[in-house]
Amino acid sequence: MRYISTRGQAPVLTFEEAMLTGLARDGGLYLPEWIPSLSADEIAGLAGLPYEDVAFRVMRPFIGDTFTDDEFRGIVERAYAEFGHAARAPLVQLGSNHFVLELFHGPTLAFKDFAMQLIGQLFQLVLERRDERITIVCATSGDTGSAAMEAFRGLDNVDVFTLFPEGRVSEVQQRQMTTVTEANAHAVAVKGDFDDCQALVKDMFNDFAFRDGVRLAGVNSINFARVLAQIVYYFTAATSLGAPNRQVSFTVPTGNFGDIFAGYLAKRMGLPIEHLVIATNQNDILHRTLVSGAHTKEGVRPSISPSMDIQVSSNFERALYYAYGEDPKAVAHEMAALKNEGGFTVSQGAMHALRDTYRSGRTSEEETASTIRAQHNVTGYTLCPHSAVGVKVAEENLGSEPMITLATAHPAKFPDAVEAATGTRPPLPNRMADLYDRSERVTSVANDLSAIEDLIKERIAR
Ligand SMILES: *Cc1c(COP(=O)(O)O)cnc(C)c1O
């Protein structure tokens, strides 16, 4: 399997190279040259298997000869060993035809652990084999950073830096980043918002002297290995509700479009998904795009679902690549307009393709809170604010097929918003009950590329 850039001007890479590279050198994102598929019999054969076995079968066709079967099995086993639930991604029924897929049983209580724990194991094996050391820089609105610190702390061949917007992440998220004690893990508070952090990381990748000097690698969802890991739970969930003999739909709380794009790939691989519903909070650029065709940036408005507070949705570029009939020139053209003019209008043909695949909805802050409250009071189930955005939008899109809403974080990761909505403070799971007692280690920096590059160079020279 070889990997190509959405913008068509970067070298074609193996899985191993694409994984270590992250952002393509033409500014695009890597995608597999073709999308593997599973037959209906193969999909039926996944029902009831342990999560790790499904993960192996679904991901294996994408990794080419980067790993032997035995190596890859070991990677998958180690990646999910620390999860706090035997099913890894259990389904819980909310209503007669509505289910939530709990993706928050990993070490940092959000779905990012599914991909990040896998990437940690993938990198470890590849870097040992190559005898190389790399620097991982990751922009985070909270959950990616905590998952990355957790996945890479203490690994021999890696330094990890997480850039988060100062004062805009929840205390649990911040502490999961700043209380990591290993010397190779660095929490950096940037004076700016999440889009600033993401832009800084992109600028570092485009500063080739710096990029090559520190051997920069990216683990944001621009990294295809992240997306790959997320395809798996679409298969486990759908097969346990009757796929491939029955259609299912998914609603996905969406920010950077990584999680829902994994659902698109699952569908292209043969999983019978009727609708993929994009759920956004008040930062609704994706919903506006689906409604009007205008993909136009506005300012980020902080919300109670901060991991979705975003206006530049990186992986949407991957969706556009397919919507534009796999035409990298068209993608490069639209992305230049987004950068230089703040937006573009999606072509009619591409809009048609997008609406064929995706539906969308958005919730106001009040609707998010009242959804948490209503579920708590009526079913006794406690949603995190992101999952609540999903549940609300899902309820507007229920049909005759089962609807599965992705529950992307544990409610205790966002205790203030949940307590404000329900009157009850959700407790942390026992294994991290001492989080508030651990001491913090964090460096605060200006929203300035050279200041951050200097910090990184200084730290890795130690
Ligand atoms: C990252 C995140 C999202 C958004 O996922 P994307 O893949 O960026 O669309 C939603 N909810 C939570 C809790 C997250 O951490």
The ligand as a MOL file (V3000), in Angstrom:
LIG
                    3D

  0  0  0     0  0            999 V3000
M  V30 BEGIN CTAB
M  V30 COUNTS 15 15 0 0 0
M  V30 BEGIN ATOM
M  V30 1 C -11.1880 15.5400 19.4940 0
M  V30 2 C -12.5530 15.4450 20.0690 0
M  V30 3 C -13.7010 15.5950 19.2650 0
M  V30 4 C -13.6140 15.9410 17.8010 0
M  V30 5 O -13.0480 14.9010 17.0440 0
M  V30 6 P -12.4450 15.1860 15.5810 0
M  V30 7 O -11.8340 13.9210 15.1540 0
M  V30 8 O -11.4570 16.2930 15.7730 0
M  V30 9 O -13.5840 15.6240 14.7360 0
M  V30 10 C -14.9330 15.4050 19.8640 0
M  V30 11 N -15.0460 15.1350 21.1810 0
M  V30 12 C -13.9830 14.9950 21.9810 0
M  V30 13 C -14.1780 14.6890 23.4250 0
M  V30 14 C -12.6940 15.1270 21.4550 0
M  V30 15 O -11.6270 14.9920 22.2460 0
M  V30 END ATOM
M  V30 BEGIN BOND
M  V30 1 1 1 2
M  V30 2 1 2 3
M  V30 3 2 2 14
M  V30 4 1 3 4
M  V30 5 2 3 10
M  V30 6 1 4 5
M  V30 7 1 5 6
M  V30 8 2 6 7
M  V30 9 1 6 8
M  V30 10 1 6 9
M  V30 11 1 10 11
M  V30 12 2 11 12
M  V30 13 1 12 13
M  V30 14 1 12 14
M  V30 15 1 14 15
M  V30 END BOND
M  V30 END CTAB
M  END
